[in-house]
Amino acid sequence: MREHDTTPVGIADAAYYLPGPAIDVRTWAAAQAVAPNAIAQLEDNGCRYFHEGPDHADVDLIAGAIGQMLARDAAWLPHVRYLIHTHTQNFSMPAPPGSILSDLVARYDLHPALCFSIGHMACAGAISAIAWAERLLRADATARYALVVTSDRVFGDARHRLRLPGTIQSDGASAILVAKDGLRCVLGRIDIFSAPELHAGPSTRANKVAIARQTWIHTRALLLAHSEQAGMQLSDYPQILPVNADRHYWTQIAAGLKLPESHFFFDNIPLRGHACCADLAVNLVDRGFALLDQGQPVLLCGQSNIGAHAAMTLLPAGAVPARHARQEEPACA
């Protein structure tokens, strides 16, 4: 990437797809003999509805999101130079020789110069994928578009669908068109933080305790570092858009940052469930674009239980990021 490259790169469009009608966890969990106190825990943390699509393949979910963008404008499709996929759930990838990327290339007759998947970043993966899309577009003078796609599904009963005390996993997918023209918003600063000691996730009791103690602290530190490097106060953002899970962590983060809880967008936790990597597009479409259209900046945050976290500032179309040049690799807080 050229340090003084001032070509604007941003998001031209985004969409998400959540299969089927919303399901009420009260009746669903009760039918699976989930303990009433577990359901109460979820509701106390703002969880209520979610989506599941057991008859949908990952590519079908992604196609549901891409189809919405194509219905608005299909001119970009033949010009996708880079195709980047990411996911949270380890099983949201078909077994070889199946390939989400190959299936999308064939379904839409794409001719990318490069396509790849980003793994083991969980719900920070979508922001990492956007950072890679920007880097590739800046390094390629003739490239116009990079398409970032995500898909996650949950298989099994309540043991797999519910992550107590504050998450209901949704099936869902998203598509985000990173571009050099026709922008709805401009990419500002992106920061990624990793705590390698937590990479194994909640696989042991000791890890679960460490995650519960450290996750909100890591996220708070990342947000502070990100805002400082972006040259903005956290209070300058009208709202911070987190993932749609673990409200109990976000309330701790808000208190630690001396911000009111209303400074965080929680509306989609009860309405959409946690569609993992798709949460970024869900919240961008449902809330972020409206703020950007009003001329306000947006801060999105990806948080995980494997020590990977990410923060991304989006600026209104036409804005010039104060600190445009970034390192070759996504920055670590």
MORASUL-V605270 format. One record per pair of residues at least 6 apart in sequence whose ideal C-beta (glycine too) atoms are under 8 Angstrom apart, sorted by the first residue. I is the first residue (numbers start at 1). J is the second residue. D is the distance in Angstrom with one decimal. If there is no record, write none. Layout:
BEGIN
i=[I:I]
j=[J:J]
d=[D:D]
END
This chain:
BEGIN
i=[1:1:1:1:1:1:2:3:4:5:5:5:6:6:7:7:8:8:8:8:9:9:9:9:9:9:9:9:10:10:10:10:10:10:10:10:10:10:11:11:11:11:11:11:11:11:11:11:11:12:12:12:12:12:12:12:12:12:13:13:13:13:13:13:13:14:14:14:14:14:14:14:14:14:14:15:15:15:15:15:15:15:15:16:16:16:16:16:16:16:16:16:16:17:17:17:17:17:17:17:17:17:17:17:18:18:18:18:18:18:18:18:18:19:19:19:19:19:19:19:19:20:20:20:21:22:22:22:22:22:23:23:23:23:24:24:25:25:25:25:25:25:25:25:25:26:26:26:29:29:29:29:29:30:30:32:32:34:34:38:38:41:41:41:42:42:42:42:42:42:42:44:45:45:45:45:45:45:45:46:46:46:46:46:47:47:47:47:47:47:47:48:48:48:49:49:49:49:49:50:50:50:50:50:50:50:51:51:51:51:51:51:52:52:52:52:53:53:53:54:54:54:56:56:56:57:58:58:58:58:58:58:58:58:59:59:59:59:59:61:61:61:61:61:62:62:62:62:62:62:62:62:63:63:64:65:65:65:65:65:65:66:66:66:66:66:68:69:69:70:76:76:76:76:76:77:77:78:78:79:79:80:80:80:80:80:81:81:81:81:81:81:81:81:81:81:81:82:82:82:82:82:82:82:82:82:82:82:83:83:83:83:83:83:83:83:83:83:84:84:84:84:84:84:84:84:84:84:84:85:85:85:85:85:85:85:85:85:85:85:85:86:86:86:86:86:86:86:86:86:86:86:86:87:87:87:87:87:87:87:87:87:88:88:88:88:88:88:88:89:89:89:89:91:91:92:92:92:92:93:93:94:100:100:100:101:101:101:104:104:105:105:105:113:113:114:118:118:118:118:119:120:120:120:121:121:121:121:121:121:122:122:122:122:122:122:122:122:123:123:123:123:123:123:123:123:123:124:124:124:124:124:124:124:125:125:125:125:126:126:126:126:126:126:126:126:126:126:127:127:127:127:127:127:127:127:128:128:128:129:129:130:130:130:130:130:130:131:131:131:131:132:133:133:133:134:134:134:134:135:136:136:137:137:137:137:137:137:137:143:144:144:144:145:145:145:145:146:146:146:147:147:147:147:148:148:148:148:149:149:149:149:150:150:150:150:150:150:150:151:151:151:151:151:152:152:152:152:152:152:152:152:153:154:154:154:154:154:160:161:161:162:162:163:163:163:165:166:166:166:166:166:167:167:167:168:168:169:169:169:169:170:170:170:170:170:170:171:172:172:172:172:172:173:173:174:174:174:174:174:174:175:176:176:176:178:183:184:184:184:184:185:185:185:185:185:185:185:185:186:186:186:186:186:186:186:186:187:187:187:187:187:188:188:188:188:188:188:188:188:189:189:189:189:189:189:189:189:189:189:190:190:190:190:190:190:190:191:191:191:191:191:191:191:191:191:191:191:192:192:192:192:192:192:192:193:193:193:193:193:193:193:193:193:194:194:194:194:195:195:195:195:196:197:197:198:198:198:198:198:198:198:199:199:200:200:201:201:201:201:202:202:202:211:211:215:215:215:215:216:216:216:216:216:217:218:218:219:219:219:219:219:220:220:220:220:221:222:222:222:222:222:223:223:223:223:223:223:223:224:224:225:226:226:226:226:227:227:227:227:229:229:230:230:230:231:231:232:232:234:234:234:234:234:235:235:236:237:237:237:237:237:237:238:238:238:238:239:239:239:239:239:239:239:240:240:240:240:240:240:240:241:241:241:241:241:241:241:241:241:241:241:242:242:242:242:242:242:242:242:243:243:243:243:243:243:243:244:244:244:244:244:244:244:244:244:245:245:245:245:246:247:247:249:250:250:250:251:253:254:254:254:254:265:265:267:267:268:268:268:268:268:272:272:272:275:279:280:280:283:284:284:284:288:288:288:291:291:292:292:292:292:292:293:295:296:297:297:297:297:297:298:298:299:299:299:299:300:300:300:301:301:301:301:302:302:302:302:302:303:309:310:311:313:315]
j=[135:138:139:325:326:328:138:325:325:138:324:325:320:324:138:180:180:183:186:320:134:137:138:178:179:180:186:187:178:179:183:184:185:186:187:314:315:317:130:176:177:178:179:183:184:185:187:284:314:76:145:177:178:179:181:182:183:184:69:72:73:76:176:177:184:69:174:175:176:177:184:281:284:285:289:65:66:68:69:174:175:281:285:65:172:173:174:175:275:278:281:282:285:61:62:63:64:65:67:68:172:173:174:278:51:170:171:172:272:273:275:278:282:51:52:53:56:61:64:171:172:51:52:53:51:49:50:51:271:272:49:50:51:52:48:49:39:42:43:47:48:49:50:162:168:39:43:48:38:39:42:158:162:36:39:157:158:158:162:162:164:164:165:166:48:162:164:165:166:167:168:165:165:166:167:246:247:248:269:166:247:266:269:270:166:167:168:247:269:270:273:168:270:271:168:270:271:272:273:161:168:169:170:272:273:274:170:171:172:272:273:275:154:161:170:171:61:153:171:153:155:171:64:153:171:94:87:92:93:94:100:151:153:173:100:103:104:107:151:151:153:171:172:173:100:104:149:150:151:173:174:175:104:107:173:149:173:174:175:278:281:104:108:147:149:175:175:175:177:77:144:145:177:179:182:108:110:109:111:144:145:110:112:145:146:147:112:113:114:136:137:140:142:143:144:145:146:112:113:114:115:133:136:137:143:145:146:147:101:104:105:110:112:114:115:146:147:149:115:116:117:118:129:132:133:146:147:148:149:100:101:104:115:116:117:118:129:148:149:150:151:117:118:119:121:125:126:128:129:148:149:150:277:93:117:119:125:150:151:152:276:277:122:123:125:152:276:277:304:152:153:154:276:153:155:151:152:153:276:100:117:100:117:149:151:115:116:117:110:149:111:112:115:140:143:136:125:128:129:132:125:199:306:308:128:192:304:306:308:310:201:276:277:302:304:305:306:308:243:245:276:277:279:302:303:304:308:192:302:303:304:308:309:310:150:277:302:308:148:150:174:176:277:278:279:280:281:302:190:192:280:300:302:310:311:312:192:310:330:148:150:148:176:178:187:190:312:190:192:312:330:330:146:148:178:146:178:187:190:328:143:146:143:144:145:146:178:179:180:180:179:180:181:177:178:179:180:177:178:179:175:176:177:178:175:176:177:178:173:174:175:176:173:174:276:277:278:280:281:172:173:174:277:278:169:171:172:173:275:276:277:278:171:160:161:169:170:171:169:168:169:168:169:169:245:274:248:245:246:247:248:249:245:246:274:273:274:273:274:275:276:272:273:274:275:276:278:275:272:275:276:278:282:275:278:275:277:278:280:281:282:281:280:281:284:187:317:289:292:293:317:288:289:292:298:314:315:316:317:314:315:316:317:318:319:320:321:312:313:314:315:321:230:297:312:313:314:315:319:321:226:229:230:311:312:313:321:323:326:331:310:311:312:313:326:330:331:222:225:226:229:310:311:312:330:331:332:333:308:309:310:330:331:332:333:218:221:222:225:308:309:310:332:333:307:308:309:332:214:218:307:308:307:210:307:207:210:211:214:305:306:307:306:307:207:306:207:211:305:306:208:211:305:305:307:246:249:303:305:249:250:252:253:256:256:307:309:249:253:301:303:309:252:253:256:257:333:301:309:310:311:333:234:240:253:257:299:301:311:234:257:333:299:311:313:333:233:234:236:299:323:331:313:322:323:322:323:297:313:240:257:259:263:299:259:263:297:263:296:297:298:299:313:291:296:297:298:263:264:265:287:291:298:299:259:263:264:265:299:300:301:264:265:280:283:284:287:288:298:299:300:301:250:264:265:266:283:300:301:303:274:276:279:280:301:302:303:268:269:272:273:274:275:279:282:283:269:274:279:303:303:266:269:303:261:264:266:261:264:260:261:263:264:283:287:286:287:279:282:283:286:287:279:282:286:282:302:300:302:300:298:300:314:298:300:314:297:298:298:314:315:316:317:316:316:316:313:314:315:316:319:313:314:311:312:313:314:311:312:314:309:310:311:312:308:309:310:311:312:309:333:330:333:321:321]
d=[5.8:4.7:5.9:7.9:7.4:6.3:7.1:4.6:6.8:5.3:7.9:7.8:7.4:6.5:6.7:6.0:6.8:6.4:5.4:7.7:4.9:5.5:6.3:6.8:7.3:5.8:7.3:5.4:7.4:6.7:3.9:7.1:5.1:4.1:5.2:7.5:7.9:6.8:7.8:6.0:6.7:6.1:7.2:6.7:5.7:5.3:7.3:7.6:7.0:6.9:7.4:4.5:7.5:3.9:7.5:4.7:5.7:6.2:4.9:6.6:7.2:7.9:7.8:4.7:6.6:7.6:6.9:6.9:4.6:6.9:7.9:4.7:5.3:5.7:7.7:4.4:7.3:3.9:5.0:6.8:5.4:6.6:6.6:5.5:6.2:6.9:4.4:7.9:7.1:5.1:4.4:4.8:6.1:5.5:7.5:7.9:3.1:4.3:8.0:7.2:6.4:5.1:7.3:7.9:4.0:6.0:7.2:4.5:6.4:7.9:6.2:7.7:7.7:5.7:7.0:2.8:5.1:6.6:7.3:5.7:7.3:5.8:6.6:5.6:7.9:4.1:7.1:6.2:7.3:7.9:6.4:5.6:6.8:6.4:6.7:6.0:6.6:6.1:7.8:6.4:6.0:6.9:6.5:7.8:5.6:6.3:7.9:7.6:7.3:5.1:7.8:5.8:6.9:7.9:7.1:5.7:4.6:5.0:7.0:7.1:5.8:5.6:4.1:7.5:7.8:6.8:7.0:6.9:6.9:8.0:6.3:7.4:5.7:3.5:7.9:7.5:4.7:5.5:7.6:7.5:4.7:6.0:4.4:5.3:6.4:6.8:4.8:8.0:6.2:6.3:7.3:7.9:4.0:7.7:7.8:6.2:6.0:7.2:6.2:7.3:4.3:6.9:4.5:7.6:3.1:7.7:4.5:5.7:6.2:7.3:6.1:7.3:7.0:7.4:7.2:5.1:6.7:7.2:4.7:8.0:7.7:7.9:8.0:7.3:6.8:7.6:7.8:5.7:7.4:6.9:5.5:4.0:6.5:7.0:5.7:4.5:6.3:7.0:7.5:4.9:7.3:6.8:6.5:3.5:7.2:6.6:4.8:7.6:5.1:4.5:7.9:6.4:7.9:6.7:6.5:7.3:5.2:5.2:4.0:7.9:7.2:8.0:7.2:7.9:7.4:4.7:7.9:5.9:6.4:6.6:7.5:5.3:6.2:7.3:7.7:6.2:7.5:7.8:7.7:5.0:5.3:5.5:6.0:4.9:7.0:4.8:6.1:5.2:7.8:7.6:7.6:6.4:8.0:4.0:6.9:6.3:6.4:5.8:6.6:5.5:7.0:6.1:4.8:7.3:6.9:7.8:3.9:7.2:6.2:6.6:7.0:6.3:4.5:7.7:3.8:7.5:5.2:7.3:7.0:6.3:7.6:6.8:4.6:5.9:5.7:6.5:7.2:5.0:7.4:5.5:5.7:7.9:7.5:7.5:4.5:7.3:7.6:7.8:5.2:7.1:7.7:6.5:4.2:7.4:7.0:3.6:5.9:7.0:4.5:7.3:7.9:5.4:5.5:6.5:7.4:7.3:6.8:6.1:6.0:5.5:7.1:5.8:4.6:5.5:6.6:5.2:3.6:5.3:7.5:4.8:6.5:6.8:6.4:7.5:6.4:5.7:4.7:5.3:8.0:6.8:7.5:6.7:7.4:7.7:6.9:4.7:7.4:6.7:6.7:6.9:7.8:6.8:6.9:7.5:7.6:7.0:5.1:5.5:5.2:7.1:7.6:7.2:6.9:7.5:5.3:8.0:7.1:7.9:4.5:7.6:8.0:7.4:7.9:7.9:3.4:7.0:5.1:5.6:4.9:7.7:5.6:6.0:6.5:4.8:6.1:4.9:8.0:6.5:3.8:7.1:5.5:4.2:5.4:3.9:7.2:5.2:7.2:7.7:6.9:5.6:7.3:7.4:4.6:7.7:7.8:4.2:7.4:6.2:6.2:7.0:6.7:6.9:4.9:3.7:7.3:4.8:5.9:6.1:6.2:4.6:7.6:5.8:6.6:6.0:7.1:7.0:6.7:4.6:7.1:7.8:4.3:7.8:3.7:5.5:4.0:7.8:6.3:5.5:7.6:7.5:7.0:5.9:5.2:7.8:7.9:5.6:6.6:7.7:6.1:7.5:6.2:5.5:6.6:6.0:7.0:5.0:7.8:7.8:4.5:7.6:6.5:7.5:5.9:7.5:7.2:4.4:7.9:6.1:7.0:6.9:5.2:7.7:6.0:4.8:7.4:3.7:5.2:7.9:7.5:7.6:4.0:8.0:7.8:7.5:7.8:6.8:6.5:7.4:6.3:3.9:6.0:6.6:4.7:5.4:5.3:4.6:7.8:6.1:7.4:6.6:5.4:6.0:7.5:6.5:7.5:7.9:6.6:6.4:4.8:5.5:5.1:7.7:4.1:5.9:5.0:4.6:6.3:6.7:5.5:7.9:7.1:6.2:3.4:5.9:4.2:7.9:8.0:7.1:7.8:3.1:7.4:4.3:7.3:7.8:5.6:7.8:7.0:4.0:7.0:3.5:7.1:7.2:7.5:5.7:7.9:7.7:4.8:6.3:6.7:7.9:6.0:7.9:7.5:4.6:7.4:4.5:6.3:6.3:5.7:7.1:4.6:7.2:6.3:7.4:5.2:7.7:6.7:7.3:7.9:6.7:7.7:7.4:6.0:7.0:7.3:3.3:6.2:4.9:8.0:4.7:6.4:5.8:4.2:8.0:7.5:5.0:6.8:6.1:7.1:7.8:7.1:7.3:4.8:7.7:7.2:5.9:7.2:6.4:6.5:4.6:6.8:6.9:5.0:7.9:7.3:5.0:7.2:4.9:7.4:7.4:4.7:4.5:6.8:6.1:7.5:6.2:7.5:4.6:8.0:7.5:4.7:7.2:6.0:4.2:5.8:5.5:7.8:6.8:6.7:5.7:3.4:7.9:6.5:7.3:6.8:6.8:6.3:6.0:6.9:7.6:5.9:3.2:5.6:5.6:5.9:7.3:6.6:7.5:5.5:4.4:4.6:5.9:5.6:5.1:8.0:7.8:5.8:6.7:6.6:4.4:7.8:4.4:5.2:7.2:7.7:7.3:5.7:7.0:5.6:6.7:5.3:5.4:8.0:4.9:4.7:6.1:6.5:7.6:5.2:7.7:5.5:4.4:6.3:7.3:7.2:6.7:7.6:6.6:6.0:7.5:7.2:4.0:7.5:4.0:7.3:6.4:6.2:4.9:7.9:7.7:6.5:7.4:5.1:7.2:6.6:4.5:6.1:6.8:7.2:7.1:6.0:6.3:7.7:7.4:6.9:7.5:6.9:7.7:7.6:5.6:6.7:4.6:8.0:5.5:4.9:7.9:7.8:6.1:6.7:4.8:6.9:6.8:7.5:8.0:8.0:6.1:5.2:7.0:4.8:7.8:6.3:7.9:4.8:7.9:4.3:7.1:6.2:5.7:6.4:6.9:4.7:7.0:5.3:5.8:7.1:7.9:7.9:7.9:5.0:6.4:6.6:7.9:4.5:7.8:7.3:6.1:5.4:4.7:4.9:5.6:6.7:4.9:7.1:4.8:6.7:7.1:7.0:3.9:7.6:7.8:7.1:6.0:5.7:7.0:7.8:5.3:7.2:5.8:7.8:6.8:5.0:6.5:5.9:6.1:5.2:7.5:7.2:7.6:5.9:5.9:6.0:7.7:7.8:5.5:7.9:6.1:7.8:5.8:6.6:6.9:7.6:6.8:7.7:4.5:6.9:6.7:7.9:5.3:5.8:6.2:7.7:5.1:7.4:7.6:5.0:7.0:6.0:6.7:5.4:7.2:8.0:7.2:4.5:6.6:7.3:5.5:7.8:7.3:5.0:6.9:7.3:7.1:5.1:7.8:7.8:6.4:4.2:7.7:8.0:5.3:8.0:7.9:7.6:7.8:6.3]
END
